[in-house]
Amino acid sequence: MRLFVLAALSSGLLSCQAPQTPTPPQVPHENFQDLEAEYAGFQTQALTANYLGRKVRHWIAQNNGEGMRREMEFARLKHPALVQNLMTSGPLCNQALTFAEIGAFRSASQDFDAYVSSFSCAPAPVVGTFQLNTYPLDVINQGCPSVAMAAQGNFVVTFEDCIRGGGGVGVEPGFARLYSPEGNPLGIEFPVDEGTTANRVNLQVSSDAVGNFQVVWTAKGPLTQDEDIYLRRYNASGQALGPAVRVNSFITGVQSEPVIATAANGQFVVVWQSVDQDGSAMGVYGQLFDAHGQPVGNEIEVPTTTLGAQMEPHVAIDDQGRFGVVWLTSSAPDGYAVYGQRFNAQGQRDGSEFQVNASPIGTNQAYPSVGSDKDGNLQIAWQRVVEGGYQVETRFYPVAGEPSAVAVVATTAAAPAPVLGKARNGRSVIAWKGETDLLAQRYLANGTAAGSPIQVAFTSSWRGGLSLDQNGNFVVVWGVDPAFAQRFNAQGEAL
């Protein structure tokens, strides 16, 4: 971040945020007749900006903070149009003064900090693919990222040591990091759990409309093979709202693969798979929470079918707190099938569970993923094995009316492991792994594919996710070590 001091040294204008107040009350209004005369000969804004920049640099050389303050105040009070233009257009924010450069002035002018506080330059948007983590890669692996976007585009990512148990018990804390809508990091990454649990894996994150977020993960006890699901809540600034808490109440055996979805109002639901809880090989369970992080009712047994194994759950929630869960079941004849179930805002089943895929018996499905708009219209995507490779398939489930036919999104020789995200306005994106790159397909709110698939990145690494803001802008994250991200607008153009 840089402070705007009207330091355009040659040409062009600075791109900065407009000040919130005309001038801080600590700064007295002055008679600027001397400066008026000095600047009177400059007929254009560019020449004036150039001269102001040179004057500011002169006061730096003289170590005269008071002279610099008068120069800036004059520009603010006497040339408001110039200042407004300097603050709202142009690419030259990187020519403003750094914090280090203005440090000498803090002792020279007591009101300097108060005066320049509203000249805060907006960092330039991040362009292209960018790395998420900065923690030394020779100390701990950081990858398998998850991402959640708030309504206005700010987002949070989590990443972990993808090599489970690679460093031993208790050394895989998992990290989170906040980003602005322009892709600029808001501070460094921070551990999501400070010693409450051990071997934190399968991190997933979800946020409400304003950016408050929750992280869930699987934790393996230090003295047992049992695994549990843990949760920690944060506000939009990344401050923890209390310690990590265990989500599951059934604590025998292994609870794993947690997923989470958060409504715009902050209500959220966590879903996971559990061994031996329902008397079968594997079951799917969930827990609903209010906006304050308090459990609503007891654990929910998601499927009604307990034959075989139920696994790989995914969940989405609408603005009213109604949610849909999809999962993979081995109870289908000679193969794996994708099933779904709707729930109301109180966690009660809304209708019966339903089979999603329509492929012939004996064909395996995997990686089910679901998204919801603000009204509860669902879209589901999954991977299907076909002769010679795989297909990404999708289906729409409106709140009212019949589901759409199954549509083929893509065919690929590599296992695509699709991930689906849906915005509150109904737009959605499916991302998957191709043979040599990551691809994504956009959909309109009516379920129509928007354009052709777009290339997210040229990489053989996936293990990631995606999220959309309220307008359909989205970010895709991926990577094992390190983790990366790429931003897109609602038209699918890489930013």
PAZANU-333151 format. One record per residue (C-alpha): residue number from 1; residue in three letters; chain; x, y, z. Coordinates in steps of 0.25 Angstrom, whole numbers, m for minus. Layout:
   nr  rest  kette      u      v      w
  NUM   ALA      A      X      Y      Z
...
This chain:
   nr  rest  kette      u      v      w
    1   MET      A      0      0      0
    2   ARG      A      5     14     m3
    3   LEU      A      1     28      1
    4   PHE      A     m4     38     m9
    5   VAL      A      5     50     m9
    6   LEU      A      2     56    m23
    7   ALA      A     16     51    m27
    8   ALA      A     13     49    m42
    9   LEU      A     27     52    m47
   10   SER      A     25     53    m62
   11   SER      A     12     50    m68
   12   GLY      A     m1     42    m65
   13   LEU      A    m10     42    m53
   14   LEU      A    m10     34    m40
   15   SER      A    m21     24    m37
   16   CYS      A    m25     26    m23
   17   GLN      A    m38     26    m15
   18   ALA      A    m45     39    m13
   19   PRO      A    m43     45      1
   20   GLN      A    m55     43     11
   21   THR      A    m54     57     17
   22   PRO      A    m49     70     11
   23   THR      A    m38     72     21
   24   PRO      A    m35     67     35
   25   PRO      A    m39     77     46
   26   GLN      A    m25     77     51
   27   VAL      A    m20     84     39
   28   PRO      A    m23     99     39
   29   HIS      A    m28    107     26
   30   GLU      A    m18    116     21
   31   ASN      A    m16    128     12
   32   PHE      A     m9    121     m1
   33   GLN      A     m7    134     m9
   34   ASP      A      8    130    m10
   35   LEU      A      5    117    m16
   36   GLU      A     m7    122    m24
   37   ALA      A      3    131    m31
   38   GLU      A     14    120    m32
   39   TYR      A      4    111    m39
   40   ALA      A     m3    121    m48
   41   GLY      A      5    119    m60
   42   PHE      A      1    104    m62
   43   GLN      A    m11    103    m71
   44   THR      A    m13     88    m71
   45   GLN      A    m15     77    m60
   46   ALA      A     m3     69    m65
   47   LEU      A      6     81    m63
   48   THR      A      1     84    m50
   49   ALA      A      2     70    m45
   50   ASN      A     16     69    m50
   51   TYR      A     20     82    m43
   52   LEU      A     13     77    m30
   53   GLY      A     21     64    m31
   54   ARG      A     34     72    m33
   55   LYS      A     31     81    m21
   56   VAL      A     27     69    m12
   57   ARG      A     41     63    m16
   58   HIS      A     48     76    m12
   59   TRP      A     42     76      2
   60   ILE      A     46     61      3
   61   ALA      A     60     66      0
   62   GLN      A     59     77     10
   63   ASN      A     53     68     21
   64   ASN      A     42     78     22
   65   GLY      A     29     72     26
   66   GLU      A     22     85     28
   67   GLY      A     25     90     14
   68   MET      A     20     77      8
   69   ARG      A      7     78     16
   70   ARG      A      5     92     11
   71   GLU      A      7     87     m3
   72   MET      A     m3     76     m2
   73   GLU      A    m13     84      6
   74   PHE      A    m13     95     m5
   75   ALA      A    m15     85    m16
   76   ARG      A    m27     79     m8
   77   LEU      A    m34     92     m5
   78   LYS      A    m31    100    m17
   79   HIS      A    m31     90    m28
   80   PRO      A    m41     80    m24
   81   ALA      A    m44     76    m39
   82   LEU      A    m29     72    m41
   83   VAL      A    m29     64    m28
   84   GLN      A    m41     57    m31
   85   ASN      A    m36     53    m45
   86   LEU      A    m23     49    m39
   87   MET      A    m30     40    m29
   88   THR      A    m40     33    m39
   89   SER      A    m32     31    m52
   90   GLY      A    m19     26    m57
   91   PRO      A     m9     15    m55
   92   LEU      A      2     22    m47
   93   CYS      A      0     18    m33
   94   ASN      A     13     12    m32
   95   GLN      A     19     26    m33
   96   ALA      A     13     31    m20
   97   LEU      A     22     31     m8
   98   THR      A     25     19      0
   99   PHE      A     23     18     15
  100   ALA      A     38     18     16
  101   GLU      A     40     31      9
  102   ILE      A     30     39     17
  103   GLY      A     35     33     30
  104   ALA      A     45     45     32
  105   PHE      A     33     55     32
  106   ARG      A     26     49     44
  107   SER      A     35     57     53
  108   ALA      A     35     70     45
  109   SER      A     20     72     45
  110   GLN      A     11     67     56
  111   ASP      A     m1     67     47
  112   PHE      A      5     60     35
  113   ASP      A     m1     46     39
  114   ALA      A    m15     52     41
  115   TYR      A    m14     60     28
  116   VAL      A     m9     49     19
  117   SER      A    m18     38     25
  118   SER      A    m29     40     15
  119   PHE      A    m19     40      3
  120   SER      A    m19     24      3
  121   CYS      A    m15     19    m11
  122   ALA      A    m23      7    m16
  123   PRO      A    m13     m4    m20
  124   ALA      A    m14     m8    m34
  125   PRO      A    m22    m21    m37
  126   VAL      A    m14    m33    m38
  127   VAL      A    m12    m38    m52
  128   GLY      A    m12    m52    m56
  129   THR      A     m9    m65    m48
  130   PHE      A     m3    m62    m34
  131   GLN      A      3    m70    m23
  132   LEU      A     m6    m71    m10
  133   ASN      A      4    m75      0
  134   THR      A     17    m69      5
  135   TYR      A     21    m79     16
  136   PRO      A     35    m85     13
  137   LEU      A     32    m97      5
  138   ASP      A     44   m105     11
  139   VAL      A     37   m104     24
  140   ILE      A     23   m109     21
  141   ASN      A     15   m112      9
  142   GLN      A      4   m103      5
  143   GLY      A     m7   m107     m5
  144   CYS      A    m20   m113     m7
  145   PRO      A    m27    m99     m6
  146   SER      A    m41    m96     m3
  147   VAL      A    m47    m82     m6
  148   ALA      A    m60    m74     m2
  149   MET      A    m64    m61     m8
  150   ALA      A    m73    m51     m1
  151   ALA      A    m84    m43     m8
  152   GLN      A    m75    m31    m12
  153   GLY      A    m63    m40    m17
  154   ASN      A    m54    m40     m5
  155   PHE      A    m49    m55     m3
  156   VAL      A    m42    m64      7
  157   VAL      A    m34    m76      4
  158   THR      A    m29    m88     12
  159   PHE      A    m18    m97      9
  160   GLU      A    m11   m109     16
  161   ASP      A     m1   m120     16
  162   CYS      A     m6   m128      4
  163   ILE      A      3   m140      9
  164   ARG      A     m5   m145     20
  165   GLY      A      3   m149     32
  166   GLY      A     16   m145     24
  167   GLY      A     21   m137     36
  168   GLY      A     16   m145     47
  169   VAL      A      5   m142     57
  170   GLY      A      2   m128     61
  171   VAL      A     11   m121     50
  172   GLU      A      0   m118     40
  173   PRO      A     m7   m106     45
  174   GLY      A    m14   m101     32
  175   PHE      A    m14    m87     28
  176   ALA      A    m24    m76     23
  177   ARG      A    m22    m63     16
  178   LEU      A    m31    m51     12
  179   TYR      A    m31    m44     m1
  180   SER      A    m37    m32     m7
  181   PRO      A    m47    m32    m19
  182   GLU      A    m35    m28    m27
  183   GLY      A    m27    m40    m23
  184   ASN      A    m17    m33    m13
  185   PRO      A    m14    m40      0
  186   LEU      A    m19    m34     12
  187   GLY      A     m8    m38     21
  188   ILE      A      0    m51     22
  189   GLU      A     m6    m65     24
  190   PHE      A     m9    m69     38
  191   PRO      A    m12    m83     44
  192   VAL      A    m26    m86     46
  193   ASP      A    m24    m94     58
  194   GLU      A    m14    m91     69
  195   GLY      A    m11   m105     75
  196   THR      A    m26   m109     79
  197   THR      A    m25   m121     69
  198   ALA      A    m15   m129     62
  199   ASN      A    m12   m133     47
  200   ARG      A    m22   m123     41
  201   VAL      A    m26   m128     27
  202   ASN      A    m37   m126     17
  203   LEU      A    m39   m111     20
  204   GLN      A    m51   m105     14
  205   VAL      A    m56    m90     16
  206   SER      A    m69    m83     14
  207   SER      A    m73    m69     16
  208   ASP      A    m86    m60     17
  209   ALA      A    m90    m48      9
  210   VAL      A    m81    m38     16
  211   GLY      A    m69    m47     18
  212   ASN      A    m70    m54     31
  213   PHE      A    m65    m68     29
  214   GLN      A    m64    m82     35
  215   VAL      A    m53    m92     33
  216   VAL      A    m55   m107     35
  217   TRP      A    m45   m118     35
  218   THR      A    m42   m133     39
  219   ALA      A    m34   m134     52
  220   LYS      A    m27   m147     56
  221   GLY      A    m25   m148     71
  222   PRO      A    m11   m149     76
  223   LEU      A    m13   m162     84
  224   THR      A    m23   m169     76
  225   GLN      A    m27   m173     61
  226   ASP      A    m40   m166     63
  227   GLU      A    m43   m154     54
  228   ASP      A    m53   m143     57
  229   ILE      A    m58   m131     49
  230   TYR      A    m54   m117     55
  231   LEU      A    m59   m103     52
  232   ARG      A    m54    m89     55
  233   ARG      A    m61    m76     52
  234   TYR      A    m55    m63     48
  235   ASN      A    m60    m49     45
  236   ALA      A    m58    m42     31
  237   SER      A    m44    m36     36
  238   GLY      A    m39    m50     40
  239   GLN      A    m41    m49     55
  240   ALA      A    m44    m62     61
  241   LEU      A    m58    m62     68
  242   GLY      A    m54    m72     79
  243   PRO      A    m46    m85     79
  244   ALA      A    m48    m97     70
  245   VAL      A    m60   m106     73
  246   ARG      A    m63   m120     70
  247   VAL      A    m75   m122     60
  248   ASN      A    m79   m136     61
  249   SER      A    m85   m142     74
  250   PHE      A    m83   m157     70
  251   ILE      A    m68   m158     73
  252   THR      A    m65   m173     71
  253   GLY      A    m57   m176     58
  254   VAL      A    m54   m167     47
  255   GLN      A    m62   m155     43
  256   SER      A    m55   m148     30
  257   GLU      A    m57   m141     17
  258   PRO      A    m64   m129     23
  259   VAL      A    m71   m118     14
  260   ILE      A    m78   m106     18
  261   ALA      A    m88    m96     12
  262   THR      A    m92    m82     18
  263   ALA      A   m105    m74     15
  264   ALA      A   m104    m59     12
  265   ASN      A   m109    m56     27
  266   GLY      A    m98    m65     33
  267   GLN      A   m106    m78     36
  268   PHE      A    m97    m90     31
  269   VAL      A    m97   m105     30
  270   VAL      A    m86   m115     31
  271   VAL      A    m87   m128     25
  272   TRP      A    m77   m140     26
  273   GLN      A    m75   m155     24
  274   SER      A    m75   m164     36
  275   VAL      A    m71   m179     38
  276   ASP      A    m80   m189     45
  277   GLN      A    m89   m178     50
  278   ASP      A   m102   m183     43
  279   GLY      A    m98   m198     43
  280   SER      A    m92   m198     29
  281   ALA      A    m79   m196     24
  282   MET      A    m80   m181     23
  283   GLY      A    m91   m171     25
  284   VAL      A    m93   m156     22
  285   TYR      A    m97   m147     34
  286   GLY      A    m98   m132     36
  287   GLN      A   m100   m121     46
  288   LEU      A   m108   m108     44
  289   PHE      A   m103    m95     51
  290   ASP      A   m109    m82     53
  291   ALA      A   m102    m69     50
  292   HIS      A    m95    m68     64
  293   GLY      A    m89    m82     62
  294   GLN      A    m99    m89     71
  295   PRO      A   m104   m103     67
  296   VAL      A   m118   m104     62
  297   GLY      A   m124   m117     67
  298   ASN      A   m116   m130     66
  299   GLU      A   m107   m137     56
  300   ILE      A   m115   m140     43
  301   GLU      A   m114   m153     36
  302   VAL      A   m114   m149     22
  303   PRO      A   m118   m161     13
  304   THR      A   m129   m170     16
  305   THR      A   m122   m182      9
  306   THR      A   m112   m188     17
  307   LEU      A   m109   m200      8
  308   GLY      A    m94   m200      4
  309   ALA      A    m86   m188      6
  310   GLN      A    m90   m173      5
  311   MET      A    m78   m164      3
  312   GLU      A    m72   m151     m3
  313   PRO      A    m83   m141      1
  314   HIS      A    m84   m127     m4
  315   VAL      A    m94   m116      1
  316   ALA      A   m100   m103     m4
  317   ILE      A   m110    m93      3
  318   ASP      A   m119    m82     m1
  319   ASP      A   m122    m69      5
  320   GLN      A   m133    m74     14
  321   GLY      A   m124    m85     20
  322   ARG      A   m130    m97     12
  323   PHE      A   m119   m106      7
  324   GLY      A   m117   m118     m2
  325   VAL      A   m107   m129      0
  326   VAL      A   m101   m138    m11
  327   TRP      A    m93   m151     m9
  328   LEU      A    m88   m163    m15
  329   THR      A    m94   m177    m12
  330   SER      A    m89   m191    m14
  331   SER      A   m103   m196    m13
  332   ALA      A   m106   m195    m28
  333   PRO      A   m105   m208    m36
  334   ASP      A    m91   m211    m41
  335   GLY      A    m86   m197    m39
  336   TYR      A    m86   m184    m31
  337   ALA      A    m98   m174    m33
  338   VAL      A   m100   m159    m29
  339   TYR      A   m111   m156    m20
  340   GLY      A   m117   m143    m14
  341   GLN      A   m126   m138     m3
  342   ARG      A   m133   m125      0
  343   PHE      A   m134   m119     14
  344   ASN      A   m142   m107     19
  345   ALA      A   m136    m96     28
  346   GLN      A   m139   m105     41
  347   GLY      A   m131   m117     36
  348   GLN      A   m143   m125     32
  349   ARG      A   m144   m133     19
  350   ASP      A   m151   m126      8
  351   GLY      A   m156   m138      0
  352   SER      A   m149   m151     m3
  353   GLU      A   m135   m154     m7
  354   PHE      A   m133   m155    m22
  355   GLN      A   m123   m161    m32
  356   VAL      A   m116   m150    m40
  357   ASN      A   m109   m157    m51
  358   ALA      A   m117   m164    m62
  359   SER      A   m105   m173    m68
  360   PRO      A   m107   m188    m70
  361   ILE      A   m106   m197    m58
  362   GLY      A    m91   m201    m57
  363   THR      A    m85   m188    m60
  364   ASN      A    m77   m181    m48
  365   GLN      A    m79   m167    m44
  366   ALA      A    m70   m159    m35
  367   TYR      A    m68   m145    m29
  368   PRO      A    m82   m140    m28
  369   SER      A    m82   m124    m26
  370   VAL      A    m95   m115    m23
  371   GLY      A    m98   m101    m24
  372   SER      A   m110    m92    m20
  373   ASP      A   m114    m78    m24
  374   LYS      A   m121    m69    m14
  375   ASP      A   m135    m76    m16
  376   GLY      A   m131    m90    m15
  377   ASN      A   m130    m94    m30
  378   LEU      A   m119   m105    m30
  379   GLN      A   m109   m109    m40
  380   ILE      A   m101   m122    m39
  381   ALA      A    m88   m127    m46
  382   TRP      A    m81   m140    m45
  383   GLN      A    m71   m149    m52
  384   ARG      A    m75   m161    m60
  385   VAL      A    m66   m172    m65
  386   VAL      A    m68   m175    m80
  387   GLU      A    m61   m183    m91
  388   GLY      A    m47   m178    m93
  389   GLY      A    m48   m167    m82
  390   TYR      A    m58   m158    m74
  391   GLN      A    m69   m149    m75
  392   VAL      A    m73   m137    m67
  393   GLU      A    m88   m136    m66
  394   THR      A    m98   m126    m60
  395   ARG      A   m112   m125    m56
  396   PHE      A   m121   m114    m52
  397   TYR      A   m132   m115    m41
  398   PRO      A   m141   m103    m40
  399   VAL      A   m149   m101    m27
  400   ALA      A   m162   m102    m35
  401   GLY      A   m163   m111    m47
  402   GLU      A   m156   m123    m52
  403   PRO      A   m140   m125    m53
  404   SER      A   m134   m123    m66
  405   ALA      A   m128   m134    m74
  406   VAL      A   m114   m138    m72
  407   ALA      A   m104   m130    m80
  408   VAL      A    m90   m133    m84
  409   VAL      A    m80   m122    m80
  410   ALA      A    m67   m128    m85
  411   THR      A    m60   m141    m89
  412   THR      A    m46   m144    m85
  413   ALA      A    m36   m155    m84
  414   ALA      A    m31   m150    m70
  415   ALA      A    m40   m152    m57
  416   PRO      A    m46   m138    m57
  417   ALA      A    m51   m137    m42
  418   PRO      A    m61   m126    m45
  419   VAL      A    m64   m114    m35
  420   LEU      A    m77   m106    m37
  421   GLY      A    m79    m92    m31
  422   LYS      A    m92    m84    m32
  423   ALA      A    m95    m69    m30
  424   ARG      A   m107    m63    m22
  425   ASN      A   m111    m58    m36
  426   GLY      A   m112    m72    m42
  427   ARG      A    m99    m71    m50
  428   SER      A    m90    m83    m48
  429   VAL      A    m77    m89    m52
  430   ILE      A    m72   m103    m53
  431   ALA      A    m56   m105    m53
  432   TRP      A    m49   m118    m56
  433   LYS      A    m36   m124    m59
  434   GLY      A    m33   m127    m74
  435   GLU      A    m21   m135    m80
  436   THR      A    m12   m123    m78
  437   ASP      A    m19   m111    m73
  438   LEU      A    m30   m107    m64
  439   LEU      A    m43   m103    m71
  440   ALA      A    m56    m96    m67
  441   GLN      A    m70    m95    m73
  442   ARG      A    m79    m83    m69
  443   TYR      A    m95    m84    m68
  444   LEU      A   m106    m74    m68
  445   ALA      A   m116    m74    m58
  446   ASN      A   m126    m81    m67
  447   GLY      A   m116    m93    m68
  448   THR      A   m111    m89    m82
  449   ALA      A    m96    m91    m84
  450   ALA      A    m90    m78    m87
  451   GLY      A    m80    m78    m97
  452   SER      A    m69    m89    m99
  453   PRO      A    m60    m95    m88
  454   ILE      A    m49    m85    m84
  455   GLN      A    m35    m89    m80
  456   VAL      A    m32    m86    m65
  457   ALA      A    m17    m90    m65
  458   PHE      A     m7    m99    m72
  459   THR      A     m4   m109    m61
  460   SER      A     m5   m123    m57
  461   SER      A     m8   m120    m43
  462   TRP      A    m23   m119    m38
  463   ARG      A    m27   m121    m24
  464   GLY      A    m34   m108    m23
  465   GLY      A    m48   m101    m23
  466   LEU      A    m55    m88    m28
  467   SER      A    m65    m78    m23
  468   LEU      A    m73    m67    m28
  469   ASP      A    m78    m53    m23
  470   GLN      A    m92    m48    m24
  471   ASN      A    m90    m44    m39
  472   GLY      A    m84    m56    m44
  473   ASN      A    m69    m51    m44
  474   PHE      A    m61    m63    m39
  475   VAL      A    m48    m68    m34
  476   VAL      A    m42    m82    m36
  477   VAL      A    m31    m88    m27
  478   TRP      A    m22   m100    m29
  479   GLY      A     m9   m106    m26
  480   VAL      A     m2   m116    m17
  481   ASP      A     11   m108    m13
  482   PRO      A     10    m97    m15
  483   ALA      A     m5    m92    m17
  484   PHE      A     m9    m82    m28
  485   ALA      A    m21    m74    m32
  486   GLN      A    m27    m67    m44
  487   ARG      A    m38    m57    m44
  488   PHE      A    m49    m56    m55
  489   ASN      A    m60    m46    m58
  490   ALA      A    m75    m51    m60
  491   GLN      A    m72    m51    m75
  492   GLY      A    m61    m62    m73
  493   GLU      A    m50    m52    m76
  494   ALA      A    m37    m54    m68
  495   LEU      A    m33    m42    m59
